[in-house]
């Protein structure tokens, strides 16, 4: 195996960032194409930047964020955080007792690792399932978690969403929704209601996913719970700093639903082009993807690599050769190794899909050339 642990994933990510830096410095930003769906952005005017002081910034921008954040997420109050994972951690630290249960329903396993890791940190028992008929809430449950849209963009059924909330509230148990991309994907593409409007007590989204905001988290929900969670956030330094708050504010205000809708239409064209060469690509709501397991099915050459290794190597080849950024190359430890070509990002708007298909095919041929040479594969990734 090439990637064996979280440290390997950190080193892998550092290598990917060095490749990106090299492309920008030697060719220019226009030679990069971020197709992760997490490209985010930092929109700010010179007059706004001049206000990014330690206390002036929060005084101005956090107040403005309340209005646009509630409009975007629902709920009674919002809380900006430095990461979605930070908000999940703070919520679990606040609401979950040691030795109690946390149960999680999502459309497809696995959950984002920040959820079970946070439960382990507080000494709680964690259970997750993607089979609705198997979902139960045992005695001594502190928190019910729902994922609106998985890391691979599989969206929960709204009827099941409502039912899980009803089951929890019948027992007096709060519901937290991990709506990292779902806050936009569910609502815009699938016409579902906001998580808080469906009855969730708190919901959190990633402000760089499918929108032009910074890498950060925005939590919304009941005012009493947000205030309690905010105490933990401040105690552990999990709050978003003034620059991120400003970027969140402007990112939400500049979010364009049409971009998601257009990518929803273009994904069919890309899928059809790739299907002439490959058998195992699948559509996502905003593009196409291939899981590590499905990538392995495309390969008939004997090798000793894991399925995830194949995805990492493939993502590095297409990054270095063509400047195309996908999640396996740049993702944090524990992130999905599924390769997604997301067409909702600004870099994707003007891409010629036939040209993109040729680059994907070329990168796959290079993958076939190197997989029998493990040392060469390590060189590509590290």
Short mmCIF file of the C-alpha atoms (twelve columns), coordinates in Angstrom:
data_MODEL
# 
_entry.id   MODEL 
# 
loop_
_atom_site.group_PDB 
_atom_site.id 
_atom_site.type_symbol 
_atom_site.label_atom_id 
_atom_site.label_alt_id 
_atom_site.label_comp_id 
_atom_site.label_asym_id 
_atom_site.label_seq_id 
_atom_site.Cartn_x 
_atom_site.Cartn_y 
_atom_site.Cartn_z 
_atom_site.pdbx_PDB_model_num 
ATOM 1   C CA . UNK A 1   0.000   0.000  0.000   1 
ATOM 2   C CA . UNK A 2   1.071   3.576  -0.683  1 
ATOM 3   C CA . UNK A 3   -1.147  5.361  1.850   1 
ATOM 4   C CA . UNK A 4   -1.173  3.559  5.208   1 
ATOM 5   C CA . UNK A 5   -2.180  6.104  7.828   1 
ATOM 6   C CA . UNK A 6   -3.172  9.713  8.542   1 
ATOM 7   C CA . UNK A 7   0.443   10.879 8.441   1 
ATOM 8   C CA . UNK A 8   0.749   9.527  4.899   1 
ATOM 9   C CA . UNK A 9   -2.396  11.451 4.005   1 
ATOM 10  C CA . UNK A 10  -0.891  14.651 5.414   1 
ATOM 11  C CA . UNK A 11  2.316   14.146 3.421   1 
ATOM 12  C CA . UNK A 12  0.296   13.340 0.324   1 
ATOM 13  C CA . UNK A 13  -1.647  16.578 0.700   1 
ATOM 14  C CA . UNK A 14  1.539   18.595 1.194   1 
ATOM 15  C CA . UNK A 15  2.888   17.168 -2.064  1 
ATOM 16  C CA . UNK A 16  -0.309  18.093 -3.900  1 
ATOM 17  C CA . UNK A 17  -0.154  21.658 -2.603  1 
ATOM 18  C CA . UNK A 18  3.459   21.938 -3.749  1 
ATOM 19  C CA . UNK A 19  2.396   20.866 -7.256  1 
ATOM 20  C CA . UNK A 20  -0.376  23.465 -7.247  1 
ATOM 21  C CA . UNK A 21  2.071   26.153 -6.116  1 
ATOM 22  C CA . UNK A 22  4.512   25.192 -8.852  1 
ATOM 23  C CA . UNK A 23  1.819   25.434 -11.531 1 
ATOM 24  C CA . UNK A 24  0.681   28.866 -10.332 1 
ATOM 25  C CA . UNK A 25  4.222   30.253 -10.072 1 
ATOM 26  C CA . UNK A 26  5.511   28.870 -13.358 1 
ATOM 27  C CA . UNK A 27  2.434   28.855 -15.587 1 
ATOM 28  C CA . UNK A 28  -0.284  30.920 -13.931 1 
ATOM 29  C CA . UNK A 29  -3.558  30.364 -12.069 1 
ATOM 30  C CA . UNK A 30  -5.412  29.907 -15.364 1 
ATOM 31  C CA . UNK A 31  -3.643  26.553 -15.820 1 
ATOM 32  C CA . UNK A 32  -5.369  25.149 -12.716 1 
ATOM 33  C CA . UNK A 33  -8.877  23.695 -12.798 1 
ATOM 34  C CA . UNK A 34  -10.343 23.066 -9.350  1 
ATOM 35  C CA . UNK A 35  -13.089 20.480 -9.866  1 
ATOM 36  C CA . UNK A 36  -13.407 19.431 -6.220  1 
ATOM 37  C CA . UNK A 37  -16.612 21.358 -5.597  1 
ATOM 38  C CA . UNK A 38  -14.775 22.806 -2.597  1 
ATOM 39  C CA . UNK A 39  -12.956 25.611 -4.344  1 
ATOM 40  C CA . UNK A 40  -14.606 28.350 -2.298  1 
ATOM 41  C CA . UNK A 41  -13.257 31.859 -2.518  1 
ATOM 42  C CA . UNK A 42  -12.629 35.107 -0.667  1 
ATOM 43  C CA . UNK A 43  -14.757 37.984 -1.888  1 
ATOM 44  C CA . UNK A 44  -13.912 41.317 -0.251  1 
ATOM 45  C CA . UNK A 45  -13.677 44.974 -1.216  1 
ATOM 46  C CA . UNK A 46  -10.741 47.202 -0.164  1 
ATOM 47  C CA . UNK A 47  -13.000 49.087 2.256   1 
ATOM 48  C CA . UNK A 48  -14.064 45.808 3.894   1 
ATOM 49  C CA . UNK A 49  -10.483 44.584 4.169   1 
ATOM 50  C CA . UNK A 50  -9.543  47.738 6.057   1 
ATOM 51  C CA . UNK A 51  -11.978 46.729 8.815   1 
ATOM 52  C CA . UNK A 52  -10.496 43.284 9.491   1 
ATOM 53  C CA . UNK A 53  -9.206  44.125 12.932  1 
ATOM 54  C CA . UNK A 54  -9.484  41.824 15.928  1 
ATOM 55  C CA . UNK A 55  -12.533 43.521 17.436  1 
ATOM 56  C CA . UNK A 56  -13.789 45.831 14.697  1 
ATOM 57  C CA . UNK A 57  -14.263 42.971 12.219  1 
ATOM 58  C CA . UNK A 58  -16.545 40.829 14.407  1 
ATOM 59  C CA . UNK A 59  -18.526 43.871 15.504  1 
ATOM 60  C CA . UNK A 60  -19.423 44.697 11.917  1 
ATOM 61  C CA . UNK A 61  -19.437 41.468 9.946   1 
ATOM 62  C CA . UNK A 62  -20.803 38.982 12.492  1 
ATOM 63  C CA . UNK A 63  -23.894 41.140 12.920  1 
ATOM 64  C CA . UNK A 64  -24.438 41.302 9.160   1 
ATOM 65  C CA . UNK A 65  -23.835 37.550 8.877   1 
ATOM 66  C CA . UNK A 66  -26.769 36.863 11.190  1 
ATOM 67  C CA . UNK A 67  -29.252 38.210 8.678   1 
ATOM 68  C CA . UNK A 68  -27.893 36.555 5.526   1 
ATOM 69  C CA . UNK A 69  -26.954 33.362 7.381   1 
ATOM 70  C CA . UNK A 70  -30.456 32.849 8.729   1 
ATOM 71  C CA . UNK A 71  -31.903 33.516 5.275   1 
ATOM 72  C CA . UNK A 72  -29.542 30.876 3.834   1 
ATOM 73  C CA . UNK A 73  -29.808 28.250 6.588   1 
ATOM 74  C CA . UNK A 74  -33.001 28.957 8.516   1 
ATOM 75  C CA . UNK A 75  -33.090 28.817 12.300  1 
ATOM 76  C CA . UNK A 76  -33.035 31.568 14.914  1 
ATOM 77  C CA . UNK A 77  -29.323 32.329 15.091  1 
ATOM 78  C CA . UNK A 78  -26.097 31.447 13.246  1 
ATOM 79  C CA . UNK A 79  -22.578 30.822 14.510  1 
ATOM 80  C CA . UNK A 80  -19.475 31.124 12.251  1 
ATOM 81  C CA . UNK A 81  -16.715 28.562 12.834  1 
ATOM 82  C CA . UNK A 82  -13.245 27.903 11.486  1 
ATOM 83  C CA . UNK A 83  -14.314 24.499 10.095  1 
ATOM 84  C CA . UNK A 84  -17.473 22.452 9.816   1 
ATOM 85  C CA . UNK A 85  -15.632 19.811 11.831  1 
ATOM 86  C CA . UNK A 86  -15.084 22.418 14.561  1 
ATOM 87  C CA . UNK A 87  -18.810 23.008 14.825  1 
ATOM 88  C CA . UNK A 88  -19.525 19.285 14.972  1 
ATOM 89  C CA . UNK A 89  -16.933 18.886 17.715  1 
ATOM 90  C CA . UNK A 90  -18.295 21.843 19.701  1 
ATOM 91  C CA . UNK A 91  -21.881 20.582 19.412  1 
ATOM 92  C CA . UNK A 92  -20.935 17.105 20.618  1 
ATOM 93  C CA . UNK A 93  -18.841 18.508 23.472  1 
ATOM 94  C CA . UNK A 94  -21.874 20.552 24.501  1 
ATOM 95  C CA . UNK A 95  -24.754 18.135 24.019  1 
ATOM 96  C CA . UNK A 96  -23.348 14.616 24.452  1 
ATOM 97  C CA . UNK A 97  -22.644 13.019 27.810  1 
ATOM 98  C CA . UNK A 98  -20.037 10.362 28.509  1 
ATOM 99  C CA . UNK A 99  -21.376 6.804  28.075  1 
ATOM 100 C CA . UNK A 100 -24.523 8.077  26.332  1 
ATOM 101 C CA . UNK A 101 -25.503 7.149  22.781  1 
ATOM 102 C CA . UNK A 102 -25.264 9.103  19.534  1 
ATOM 103 C CA . UNK A 103 -27.176 7.641  16.575  1 
ATOM 104 C CA . UNK A 104 -26.698 8.804  13.012  1 
ATOM 105 C CA . UNK A 105 -28.747 8.300  9.877   1 
ATOM 106 C CA . UNK A 106 -27.359 9.067  6.428   1 
ATOM 107 C CA . UNK A 107 -28.112 8.133  2.847   1 
ATOM 108 C CA . UNK A 108 -24.883 6.177  2.392   1 
ATOM 109 C CA . UNK A 109 -22.083 5.103  4.723   1 
ATOM 110 C CA . UNK A 110 -19.616 6.222  5.926   1 
ATOM 111 C CA . UNK A 111 -20.239 9.398  7.870   1 
ATOM 112 C CA . UNK A 112 -17.739 12.228 7.902   1 
ATOM 113 C CA . UNK A 113 -15.001 11.079 10.320  1 
ATOM 114 C CA . UNK A 114 -15.322 14.192 12.488  1 
ATOM 115 C CA . UNK A 115 -18.580 12.820 13.927  1 
ATOM 116 C CA . UNK A 116 -17.384 9.447  15.294  1 
ATOM 117 C CA . UNK A 117 -14.059 11.006 16.297  1 
ATOM 118 C CA . UNK A 118 -15.836 13.675 18.353  1 
ATOM 119 C CA . UNK A 119 -18.011 11.020 20.000  1 
ATOM 120 C CA . UNK A 120 -14.918 9.023  20.898  1 
ATOM 121 C CA . UNK A 121 -13.361 12.126 22.415  1 
ATOM 122 C CA . UNK A 122 -16.262 12.557 24.869  1 
ATOM 123 C CA . UNK A 123 -16.562 8.823  25.554  1 
ATOM 124 C CA . UNK A 124 -19.949 8.346  23.872  1 
ATOM 125 C CA . UNK A 125 -21.251 5.267  22.082  1 
ATOM 126 C CA . UNK A 126 -21.683 5.943  18.367  1 
ATOM 127 C CA . UNK A 127 -23.895 4.113  15.869  1 
ATOM 128 C CA . UNK A 128 -24.520 4.901  12.211  1 
ATOM 129 C CA . UNK A 129 -26.676 3.330  9.521   1 
ATOM 130 C CA . UNK A 130 -27.836 4.028  5.984   1 
ATOM 131 C CA . UNK A 131 -30.731 1.558  6.161   1 
ATOM 132 C CA . UNK A 132 -33.805 3.463  7.276   1 
ATOM 133 C CA . UNK A 133 -35.670 0.373  8.511   1 
ATOM 134 C CA . UNK A 134 -32.722 -0.396 10.803  1 
ATOM 135 C CA . UNK A 135 -32.564 3.073  12.336  1 
ATOM 136 C CA . UNK A 136 -33.554 3.071  16.007  1 
ATOM 137 C CA . UNK A 137 -33.009 5.382  18.937  1 
ATOM 138 C CA . UNK A 138 -31.938 3.439  22.042  1 
ATOM 139 C CA . UNK A 139 -32.378 4.564  25.623  1 
ATOM 140 C CA . UNK A 140 -29.801 7.018  26.974  1 
ATOM 141 C CA . UNK A 141 -29.371 8.778  23.624  1 
ATOM 142 C CA . UNK A 142 -27.992 12.323 23.876  1 
ATOM 143 C CA . UNK A 143 -28.027 13.319 20.212  1 
ATOM 144 C CA . UNK A 144 -29.424 12.219 16.861  1 
ATOM 145 C CA . UNK A 145 -27.385 13.142 13.784  1 
ATOM 146 C CA . UNK A 146 -28.570 13.322 10.182  1 
ATOM 147 C CA . UNK A 147 -26.384 13.872 7.123   1 
ATOM 148 C CA . UNK A 148 -28.217 15.836 4.440   1 
ATOM 149 C CA . UNK A 149 -25.772 15.050 1.644   1 
ATOM 150 C CA . UNK A 150 -22.878 12.620 1.980   1 
ATOM 151 C CA . UNK A 151 -19.230 13.271 1.131   1 
ATOM 152 C CA . UNK A 152 -20.005 11.751 -2.284  1 
ATOM 153 C CA . UNK A 153 -23.144 13.888 -2.712  1 
ATOM 154 C CA . UNK A 154 -25.765 11.226 -2.099  1 
ATOM 155 C CA . UNK A 155 -28.801 13.109 -0.820  1 
ATOM 156 C CA . UNK A 156 -31.144 11.883 1.903   1 
ATOM 157 C CA . UNK A 157 -34.810 11.286 1.149   1 
ATOM 158 C CA . UNK A 158 -36.788 14.194 2.590   1 
ATOM 159 C CA . UNK A 159 -39.505 11.919 3.968   1 
ATOM 160 C CA . UNK A 160 -36.929 9.901  5.903   1 
ATOM 161 C CA . UNK A 161 -35.315 13.170 6.989   1 
ATOM 162 C CA . UNK A 162 -38.589 14.332 8.576   1 
ATOM 163 C CA . UNK A 163 -39.313 10.946 10.142  1 
ATOM 164 C CA . UNK A 164 -35.952 10.749 11.913  1 
ATOM 165 C CA . UNK A 165 -36.494 14.237 13.336  1 
ATOM 166 C CA . UNK A 166 -39.969 13.233 14.529  1 
ATOM 167 C CA . UNK A 167 -38.596 10.074 16.164  1 
ATOM 168 C CA . UNK A 168 -35.976 12.080 18.034  1 
ATOM 169 C CA . UNK A 169 -38.318 14.831 19.162  1 
ATOM 170 C CA . UNK A 170 -40.844 12.306 20.443  1 
ATOM 171 C CA . UNK A 171 -38.084 11.266 22.859  1 
ATOM 172 C CA . UNK A 172 -37.018 14.846 23.637  1 
ATOM 173 C CA . UNK A 173 -33.646 14.363 21.915  1 
ATOM 174 C CA . UNK A 174 -32.017 17.180 19.905  1 
ATOM 175 C CA . UNK A 175 -31.176 16.673 16.220  1 
ATOM 176 C CA . UNK A 176 -28.004 17.926 14.543  1 
ATOM 177 C CA . UNK A 177 -27.775 17.950 10.744  1 
ATOM 178 C CA . UNK A 178 -24.434 17.720 8.967   1 
ATOM 179 C CA . UNK A 179 -25.469 19.685 5.893   1 
ATOM 180 C CA . UNK A 180 -21.973 20.475 4.622   1 
ATOM 181 C CA . UNK A 181 -22.934 20.605 0.948   1 
ATOM 182 C CA . UNK A 182 -26.571 19.698 1.473   1 
ATOM 183 C CA . UNK A 183 -27.588 23.178 2.574   1 
ATOM 184 C CA . UNK A 184 -27.318 24.115 -1.100  1 
ATOM 185 C CA . UNK A 185 -27.418 20.796 -2.945  1 
ATOM 186 C CA . UNK A 186 -30.600 19.548 -1.262  1 
ATOM 187 C CA . UNK A 187 -32.413 22.848 -1.435  1 
ATOM 188 C CA . UNK A 188 -31.460 24.051 -4.922  1 
ATOM 189 C CA . UNK A 189 -31.143 20.854 -6.972  1 
ATOM 190 C CA . UNK A 190 -33.564 18.604 -5.076  1 
ATOM 191 C CA . UNK A 191 -36.012 21.304 -3.928  1 
ATOM 192 C CA . UNK A 192 -35.917 20.155 -0.307  1 
ATOM 193 C CA . UNK A 193 -36.566 22.457 2.634   1 
ATOM 194 C CA . UNK A 194 -33.829 23.907 4.834   1 
ATOM 195 C CA . UNK A 195 -32.816 21.554 7.655   1 
ATOM 196 C CA . UNK A 196 -34.026 23.942 10.358  1 
ATOM 197 C CA . UNK A 197 -37.341 24.374 8.556   1 
ATOM 198 C CA . UNK A 198 -37.721 20.585 8.650   1 
ATOM 199 C CA . UNK A 199 -37.372 20.718 12.433  1 
ATOM 200 C CA . UNK A 200 -33.645 20.202 13.014  1 
ATOM 201 C CA . UNK A 201 -32.435 21.807 16.240  1 
ATOM 202 C CA . UNK A 202 -29.056 22.705 14.746  1 
ATOM 203 C CA . UNK A 203 -27.563 22.371 11.275  1 
ATOM 204 C CA . UNK A 204 -24.091 23.130 9.978   1 
ATOM 205 C CA . UNK A 205 -22.779 23.764 6.479   1 
ATOM 206 C CA . UNK A 206 -19.354 24.171 4.890   1 
ATOM 207 C CA . UNK A 207 -19.022 27.665 3.483   1 
ATOM 208 C CA . UNK A 208 -16.675 26.587 0.672   1 
ATOM 209 C CA . UNK A 209 -18.819 23.759 -0.691  1 
ATOM 210 C CA . UNK A 210 -20.757 24.637 -3.838  1 
ATOM 211 C CA . UNK A 211 -20.497 28.336 -3.008  1 
ATOM 212 C CA . UNK A 212 -17.858 31.098 -3.313  1 
ATOM 213 C CA . UNK A 213 -17.017 31.278 0.392   1 
ATOM 214 C CA . UNK A 214 -13.984 30.417 2.552   1 
ATOM 215 C CA . UNK A 215 -13.100 27.088 4.120   1 
ATOM 216 C CA . UNK A 216 -15.198 27.391 7.243   1 
ATOM 217 C CA . UNK A 217 -18.387 26.314 8.931   1 
ATOM 218 C CA . UNK A 218 -21.674 28.048 9.596   1 
ATOM 219 C CA . UNK A 219 -24.031 26.640 12.211  1 
ATOM 220 C CA . UNK A 220 -27.688 27.625 12.470  1 
ATOM 221 C CA . UNK A 221 -30.536 26.613 14.714  1 
ATOM 222 C CA . UNK A 222 -32.250 27.187 18.022  1 
ATOM 223 C CA . UNK A 223 -30.918 30.267 19.791  1 
ATOM 224 C CA . UNK A 224 -30.580 28.523 23.164  1 
ATOM 225 C CA . UNK A 225 -28.486 25.688 21.702  1 
ATOM 226 C CA . UNK A 226 -26.368 28.003 19.555  1 
ATOM 227 C CA . UNK A 227 -25.577 30.084 22.652  1 
ATOM 228 C CA . UNK A 228 -24.557 26.970 24.617  1 
ATOM 229 C CA . UNK A 229 -22.395 25.677 21.796  1 
ATOM 230 C CA . UNK A 230 -20.812 29.112 21.359  1 
ATOM 231 C CA . UNK A 231 -19.375 28.808 24.871  1 
ATOM 232 C CA . UNK A 232 -17.439 25.673 23.863  1 
ATOM 233 C CA . UNK A 233 -16.451 27.266 20.575  1 
ATOM 234 C CA . UNK A 234 -14.865 30.215 22.365  1 
ATOM 235 C CA . UNK A 235 -13.269 28.061 25.066  1 
ATOM 236 C CA . UNK A 236 -11.416 25.965 22.511  1 
ATOM 237 C CA . UNK A 237 -10.681 28.599 19.857  1 
ATOM 238 C CA . UNK A 238 -12.996 27.097 17.249  1 
ATOM 239 C CA . UNK A 239 -14.596 30.370 16.182  1 
ATOM 240 C CA . UNK A 240 -14.141 31.855 12.722  1 
ATOM 241 C CA . UNK A 241 -11.786 34.816 12.623  1 
ATOM 242 C CA . UNK A 242 -12.816 38.186 11.098  1 
ATOM 243 C CA . UNK A 243 -11.463 37.509 7.576   1 
ATOM 244 C CA . UNK A 244 -13.396 34.230 7.350   1 
ATOM 245 C CA . UNK A 245 -16.556 35.861 8.691   1 
ATOM 246 C CA . UNK A 246 -16.348 38.577 6.038   1 
ATOM 247 C CA . UNK A 247 -15.763 35.981 3.317   1 
ATOM 248 C CA . UNK A 248 -18.721 33.906 4.564   1 
ATOM 249 C CA . UNK A 249 -20.964 36.950 4.435   1 
ATOM 250 C CA . UNK A 250 -19.948 37.819 0.877   1 
ATOM 251 C CA . UNK A 251 -19.889 34.186 -0.213  1 
ATOM 252 C CA . UNK A 252 -23.522 33.712 0.774   1 
ATOM 253 C CA . UNK A 253 -24.550 37.019 -0.792  1 
ATOM 254 C CA . UNK A 254 -22.830 36.016 -4.058  1 
ATOM 255 C CA . UNK A 255 -24.111 32.433 -4.111  1 
ATOM 256 C CA . UNK A 256 -25.758 31.837 -7.484  1 
ATOM 257 C CA . UNK A 257 -28.257 28.999 -7.647  1 
ATOM 258 C CA . UNK A 258 -28.062 28.978 -11.458 1 
ATOM 259 C CA . UNK A 259 -24.486 27.664 -11.282 1 
ATOM 260 C CA . UNK A 260 -25.692 24.501 -9.546  1 
ATOM 261 C CA . UNK A 261 -28.581 24.099 -11.946 1 
ATOM 262 C CA . UNK A 262 -26.306 24.520 -14.992 1 
ATOM 263 C CA . UNK A 263 -23.849 21.939 -13.663 1 
ATOM 264 C CA . UNK A 264 -26.775 19.577 -13.129 1 
ATOM 265 C CA . UNK A 265 -27.484 19.768 -16.862 1 
ATOM 266 C CA . UNK A 266 -23.834 19.556 -18.056 1 
ATOM 267 C CA . UNK A 267 -23.071 16.460 -16.017 1 
ATOM 268 C CA . UNK A 268 -25.091 14.321 -18.421 1 
ATOM 269 C CA . UNK A 269 -22.884 15.384 -21.323 1 
ATOM 270 C CA . UNK A 270 -19.686 14.583 -19.424 1 
ATOM 271 C CA . UNK A 271 -21.063 11.238 -18.275 1 
ATOM 272 C CA . UNK A 272 -21.957 10.249 -21.832 1 
ATOM 273 C CA . UNK A 273 -18.486 11.187 -23.098 1 
ATOM 274 C CA . UNK A 274 -16.740 9.169  -20.386 1 
ATOM 275 C CA . UNK A 275 -19.052 6.190  -20.855 1 
ATOM 276 C CA . UNK A 276 -17.583 5.560  -24.301 1 
ATOM 277 C CA . UNK A 277 -14.290 4.621  -22.594 1 
ATOM 278 C CA . UNK A 278 -15.214 3.650  -19.036 1 
ATOM 279 C CA . UNK A 279 -17.868 1.419  -17.504 1 
ATOM 280 C CA . UNK A 280 -17.918 2.559  -13.910 1 
ATOM 281 C CA . UNK A 281 -18.260 6.333  -13.728 1 
ATOM 282 C CA . UNK A 282 -21.430 7.483  -11.998 1 
ATOM 283 C CA . UNK A 283 -23.347 10.727 -12.081 1 
ATOM 284 C CA . UNK A 284 -23.460 13.071 -9.100  1 
ATOM 285 C CA . UNK A 285 -25.949 15.936 -8.855  1 
ATOM 286 C CA . UNK A 286 -23.293 18.363 -10.121 1 
ATOM 287 C CA . UNK A 287 -20.837 16.225 -12.095 1 
ATOM 288 C CA . UNK A 288 -19.443 12.702 -12.330 1 
ATOM 289 C CA . UNK A 289 -17.445 10.516 -9.977  1 
ATOM 290 C CA . UNK A 290 -15.647 7.220  -9.748  1 
ATOM 291 C CA . UNK A 291 -15.119 5.475  -6.432  1 
ATOM 292 C CA . UNK A 292 -11.836 3.726  -5.633  1 
ATOM 293 C CA . UNK A 293 -13.615 0.384  -5.933  1 
ATOM 294 C CA . UNK A 294 -15.050 1.252  -9.323  1 
ATOM 295 C CA . UNK A 295 -11.708 2.581  -10.528 1 
ATOM 296 C CA . UNK A 296 -10.184 -0.791 -9.635  1 
ATOM 297 C CA . UNK A 297 -12.824 -2.503 -11.789 1 
ATOM 298 C CA . UNK A 298 -11.553 -0.572 -14.813 1 
ATOM 299 C CA . UNK A 299 -8.096  -2.129 -14.414 1 
ATOM 300 C CA . UNK A 300 -7.281  -5.609 -15.683 1 
ATOM 301 C CA . UNK A 301 -3.559  -5.536 -14.924 1 
ATOM 302 C CA . UNK A 302 -2.340  -7.489 -11.833 1 
ATOM 303 C CA . UNK A 303 -0.933  -5.173 -9.134  1 
ATOM 304 C CA . UNK A 304 -0.451  -4.908 -5.357  1 
ATOM 305 C CA . UNK A 305 -2.087  -1.526 -4.751  1 
ATOM 306 C CA . UNK A 306 -5.189  -0.872 -2.679  1 
ATOM 307 C CA . UNK A 307 -8.260  0.646  -4.275  1 
ATOM 308 C CA . UNK A 308 -7.630  3.916  -2.427  1 
ATOM 309 C CA . UNK A 309 -4.026  3.951  -3.631  1 
ATOM 310 C CA . UNK A 310 -5.260  3.769  -7.214  1 
ATOM 311 C CA . UNK A 311 -7.484  6.794  -6.625  1 
ATOM 312 C CA . UNK A 312 -4.651  8.764  -5.034  1 
ATOM 313 C CA . UNK A 313 -2.214  7.973  -7.860  1 
ATOM 314 C CA . UNK A 314 -4.793  8.789  -10.542 1 
ATOM 315 C CA . UNK A 315 -5.612  12.109 -8.883  1 
ATOM 316 C CA . UNK A 316 -1.924  13.052 -8.736  1 
ATOM 317 C CA . UNK A 317 -1.359  12.192 -12.374 1 
ATOM 318 C CA . UNK A 318 -4.228  14.373 -13.550 1 
ATOM 319 C CA . UNK A 319 -3.123  17.183 -11.227 1 
ATOM 320 C CA . UNK A 320 0.515   17.208 -12.327 1 
ATOM 321 C CA . UNK A 321 -0.113  16.673 -16.039 1 
ATOM 322 C CA . UNK A 322 -3.208  18.813 -16.524 1 
ATOM 323 C CA . UNK A 323 -3.646  20.996 -13.445 1 
ATOM 324 C CA . UNK A 324 -6.971  19.361 -12.556 1 
ATOM 325 C CA . UNK A 325 -7.552  19.313 -8.800  1 
ATOM 326 C CA . UNK A 326 -9.636  16.506 -7.310  1 
ATOM 327 C CA . UNK A 327 -10.302 15.655 -3.672  1 
ATOM 328 C CA . UNK A 328 -8.079  12.561 -3.242  1 
ATOM 329 C CA . UNK A 329 -4.960  14.640 -3.934  1 
ATOM 330 C CA . UNK A 330 -5.754  17.574 -1.643  1 
ATOM 331 C CA . UNK A 331 -8.232  16.128 0.863   1 
ATOM 332 C CA . UNK A 332 -7.708  16.093 4.599   1 
ATOM 333 C CA . UNK A 333 -6.993  12.786 6.417   1 
ATOM 334 C CA . UNK A 334 -10.116 10.651 6.414   1 
ATOM 335 C CA . UNK A 335 -11.700 12.390 3.428   1 
ATOM 336 C CA . UNK A 336 -13.343 10.277 0.767   1 
ATOM 337 C CA . UNK A 337 -10.966 8.946  -1.887  1 
ATOM 338 C CA . UNK A 338 -13.703 9.091  -4.511  1 
ATOM 339 C CA . UNK A 339 -12.626 11.130 -7.522  1 
ATOM 340 C CA . UNK A 340 -15.247 13.734 -8.389  1 
ATOM 341 C CA . UNK A 341 -15.225 16.028 -11.382 1 
ATOM 342 C CA . UNK A 342 -17.580 18.715 -10.126 1 
ATOM 343 C CA . UNK A 343 -18.948 21.096 -12.755 1 
ATOM 344 C CA . UNK A 344 -20.383 23.649 -10.326 1 
ATOM 345 C CA . UNK A 345 -17.054 25.380 -9.691  1 
ATOM 346 C CA . UNK A 346 -16.030 28.578 -11.456 1 
ATOM 347 C CA . UNK A 347 -13.065 26.787 -13.050 1 
ATOM 348 C CA . UNK A 348 -15.478 24.336 -14.693 1 
ATOM 349 C CA . UNK A 349 -17.796 26.857 -16.315 1 
ATOM 350 C CA . UNK A 350 -15.661 27.408 -19.406 1 
ATOM 351 C CA . UNK A 351 -14.121 23.940 -19.661 1 
ATOM 352 C CA . UNK A 352 -14.599 22.105 -22.927 1 
ATOM 353 C CA . UNK A 353 -16.017 18.771 -21.785 1 
ATOM 354 C CA . UNK A 354 -14.561 16.860 -24.758 1 
ATOM 355 C CA . UNK A 355 -11.120 18.163 -23.853 1 
ATOM 356 C CA . UNK A 356 -11.660 17.270 -20.194 1 
ATOM 357 C CA . UNK A 357 -12.651 13.743 -21.231 1 
ATOM 358 C CA . UNK A 358 -9.436  13.350 -23.249 1 
ATOM 359 C CA . UNK A 359 -7.370  14.447 -20.240 1 
ATOM 360 C CA . UNK A 360 -9.129  11.963 -17.974 1 
ATOM 361 C CA . UNK A 361 -8.562  9.175  -20.508 1 
ATOM 362 C CA . UNK A 362 -4.883  10.108 -20.932 1 
ATOM 363 C CA . UNK A 363 -4.349  10.150 -17.171 1 
ATOM 364 C CA . UNK A 364 -5.960  6.728  -16.857 1 
ATOM 365 C CA . UNK A 365 -3.609  5.314  -19.521 1 
ATOM 366 C CA . UNK A 366 -0.656  6.675  -17.555 1 
ATOM 367 C CA . UNK A 367 -2.065  5.069  -14.412 1 
ATOM 368 C CA . UNK A 368 -2.062  1.712  -16.200 1 
ATOM 369 C CA . UNK A 369 1.574   2.261  -17.159 1 
ATOM 370 C CA . UNK A 370 2.780   2.778  -13.574 1 
ATOM 371 C CA . UNK A 371 0.695   0.548  -11.296 1 
ATOM 372 C CA . UNK A 372 3.073   -2.407 -11.555 1 
ATOM 373 C CA . UNK A 373 5.948   -0.218 -10.341 1 
ATOM 374 C CA . UNK A 374 5.238   0.531  -6.691  1 
ATOM 375 C CA . UNK A 375 8.324   2.699  -6.314  1 
ATOM 376 C CA . UNK A 376 7.206   4.862  -9.216  1 
ATOM 377 C CA . UNK A 377 3.763   5.129  -7.648  1 
ATOM 378 C CA . UNK A 378 5.284   6.328  -4.357  1 
ATOM 379 C CA . UNK A 379 7.292   8.909  -6.273  1 
ATOM 380 C CA . UNK A 380 4.110   10.217 -7.934  1 
ATOM 381 C CA . UNK A 381 2.245   10.586 -4.619  1 
ATOM 382 C CA . UNK A 382 5.088   11.709 -2.356  1 
# 
